Amino acid sequence: MPDRIFSDRTAASAPSNRLVVLPFGKSVEIAYKSIRVRFFRSLITTLSLVLAVSFLSFTDVSNDVANGMLASDSAGLRQALVRAGYDLGPEAKNVASSPKQRWILILSLLVCTVGIVNAQLMAVTERFREIGTMKCLGALDRFVLRLFILEAGMQGLVGSVAGALLGAVFALLAGGLRFGGAALQQVAMAHVGASIAAATGIGVALSLLGVLYPALVAARMQPVEAMRVET
């Protein structure tokens, strides 16, 4: 009798040992194909991130241009900054974002994050049956979670890089038009690169933060309930 109980328990636990675990590369491929299928919805989400990150990059690189002008110790360039509206003291060595700029940046990034959460929740809603089918076929919660995070990471990386470069280019063009080519010659490109990298990192982080809750909702969904939903 004990031998029979042991054999029944072994048979019951056997399916868990036969679960198919997809490699990470396959997860990336599935996430990429999902973005292609929902290209226009993904594009709208990505564009909102591009706008927010480009504004952040524009502000930071504009400050880099102004700081380069101050570092040159040129009285003419300092006066040009004062005429442009920068509040500079006699001994000021750098330019900081104004409180108004900081609040606008915070609000734009907040709106962007809320938009990402909303778009991802809608994506979860319209993919109920897809998620239910994957879970019925043996997909674990962590696989569904990883799938949504990969999709958000791809969109976030593309949108953040595009936004950061776009904002930096416009900031340099605006600096050249306002202060002339001499001002751009004083810009430290290392600082510009750091600003672009920081804006890109913040954009990717916001994208991942925005998808976290929708991804958890999708991962915890019961297969039977997902398959029962009319879409």
DANORNOR-V247855 format. One record per pair of residues at least 6 apart in sequence whose ideal C-beta (glycine too) atoms are under 8 Angstrom apart, sorted by the first residue. I is the first residue (numbers start at 1). J is the second residue. D is the distance in Angstrom with one decimal. If there is no record, write none. Layout:
I:J:D
I:J:D
This chain:
19:138:5.7
19:140:7.4
20:138:6.2
22:30:7.9
22:143:6.8
27:143:7.1
27:146:5.6
27:147:6.2
27:150:6.0
28:150:6.0
30:147:6.3
31:147:5.6
31:150:3.9
31:151:4.6
31:154:6.4
32:154:6.8
34:147:7.4
34:151:5.9
35:42:4.9
35:151:5.8
35:154:6.2
35:155:6.8
38:123:6.9
41:119:6.8
41:122:7.7
41:123:7.0
42:151:7.8
42:155:5.8
44:119:7.0
45:115:7.1
45:116:6.1
45:119:4.3
45:120:7.7
45:155:6.0
45:159:7.9
46:155:4.9
46:158:6.2
46:159:4.1
47:159:7.3
48:111:8.0
48:112:5.4
48:115:4.7
48:116:7.2
49:112:5.8
49:116:7.0
49:155:7.2
49:156:6.5
49:159:3.7
49:160:6.5
49:163:6.4
49:203:5.7
49:206:7.1
49:207:6.1
50:159:4.8
50:162:5.3
50:163:4.0
50:166:6.9
51:108:7.6
51:112:7.4
51:163:6.9
52:108:4.9
52:109:5.4
52:111:7.4
52:112:3.7
52:163:7.0
52:203:7.2
52:206:7.5
53:159:6.8
53:160:5.1
53:163:3.1
53:164:5.5
53:167:6.8
53:199:5.2
53:200:7.2
53:202:7.1
53:203:4.0
54:162:8.0
54:163:4.0
54:164:7.1
54:166:4.6
54:167:3.7
54:170:7.4
55:104:7.7
55:105:6.8
55:108:5.5
55:167:6.5
56:105:5.9
56:108:7.7
56:109:7.0
56:163:7.8
56:164:7.8
56:167:6.7
56:199:4.8
56:202:6.5
56:203:7.8
57:163:6.5
57:164:4.4
57:165:7.6
57:166:7.4
57:167:3.0
57:168:5.2
57:171:7.1
57:195:6.3
57:196:6.1
57:199:4.0
58:167:3.8
58:168:7.4
58:170:5.6
58:171:4.7
58:174:7.9
59:97:6.0
59:101:5.8
59:105:6.3
59:167:7.8
59:171:7.8
60:167:8.0
60:171:7.9
60:195:3.8
60:198:6.9
60:199:6.4
61:167:6.6
61:168:4.6
61:171:3.7
61:172:6.6
61:192:5.6
61:195:5.1
61:196:7.5
62:171:4.6
62:174:6.9
62:175:6.6
63:94:7.9
63:95:5.2
63:96:7.2
63:97:6.5
63:195:8.0
64:171:7.8
64:187:6.0
64:188:6.9
64:191:4.5
64:192:5.3
64:195:5.8
65:171:6.6
65:172:6.9
65:175:3.9
65:179:7.5
65:183:6.3
65:184:7.1
65:187:5.4
66:81:5.8
66:86:6.2
66:95:4.1
66:175:7.9
67:94:4.9
67:95:5.6
67:188:7.9
67:191:7.1
68:183:7.3
68:186:3.9
68:187:4.1
68:188:5.8
68:191:7.6
69:77:4.1
69:78:7.1
69:80:7.2
69:81:6.0
69:179:6.6
69:183:5.2
69:186:5.5
70:77:7.5
70:78:6.5
70:81:7.1
70:88:7.6
70:92:6.7
70:93:6.0
70:94:6.5
70:95:6.8
71:93:7.4
71:186:6.6
71:188:7.7
72:186:4.5
74:186:7.9
77:179:6.9
77:182:7.2
77:183:6.2
77:186:7.2
78:88:6.8
80:178:7.8
80:179:5.2
80:183:7.3
81:88:6.1
81:95:7.3
81:179:7.8
82:88:5.8
84:178:6.1
84:179:7.4
86:95:5.8
87:98:7.7
88:95:7.3
97:105:7.4
109:202:7.4
109:206:6.3
112:206:6.2
112:210:8.0
113:206:5.2
113:209:6.4
113:210:4.9
114:210:7.8
115:210:7.8
116:152:7.4
116:206:6.9
116:207:6.0
116:210:3.1
116:211:6.7
117:210:4.8
117:211:7.7
117:213:6.4
117:214:6.6
120:148:7.0
120:152:6.8
120:210:6.4
120:211:4.8
120:214:3.7
120:215:7.4
121:213:7.8
121:214:4.8
121:217:7.3
123:148:8.0
123:214:7.1
124:131:7.4
124:148:7.7
124:214:5.0
124:217:5.7
124:218:4.7
125:231:7.8
126:231:6.2
127:218:7.4
128:221:7.4
128:226:4.7
128:227:7.9
128:229:4.3
128:231:5.7
129:226:6.6
129:227:6.2
129:229:7.0
129:231:5.8
131:144:6.1
131:218:5.4
131:221:5.6
131:226:5.2
132:221:7.1
132:223:4.8
132:224:7.6
132:225:7.6
132:226:2.9
132:227:4.0
132:229:7.8
133:227:7.2
134:143:7.4
134:144:6.6
135:144:7.1
135:221:7.2
135:222:8.0
135:223:4.1
135:226:7.0
136:223:4.8
136:227:7.0
141:219:4.2
141:220:6.6
142:219:7.2
144:215:7.5
144:218:5.3
144:219:4.5
144:221:7.8
145:215:5.0
145:216:6.9
145:218:7.4
145:219:4.2
148:211:5.6
148:214:6.6
148:215:3.7
148:218:5.8
148:219:7.8
149:208:6.5
149:211:6.2
149:212:7.8
149:215:5.8
151:211:7.5
152:207:5.0
152:208:5.8
152:210:7.0
152:211:3.5
152:215:7.6
153:204:6.9
153:207:6.9
153:208:6.2
155:207:6.1
156:203:6.0
156:204:4.4
156:205:8.0
156:206:7.2
156:207:2.7
156:208:6.3
157:200:7.8
157:204:5.7
157:207:8.0
159:203:6.3
159:207:7.1
160:199:7.0
160:200:4.4
160:201:7.6
160:202:7.6
160:203:2.9
160:204:5.1
160:207:7.2
161:200:5.6
163:199:7.0
163:203:6.1
164:195:8.0
164:196:4.6
164:197:7.8
164:199:4.1
164:200:4.6
164:203:7.0
165:196:6.6
167:199:6.7
168:192:6.2
168:195:6.9
168:196:5.3
172:184:6.4
172:187:7.4
172:192:7.6
175:183:5.7
175:184:6.0
175:187:7.5
176:183:7.0
176:184:5.1
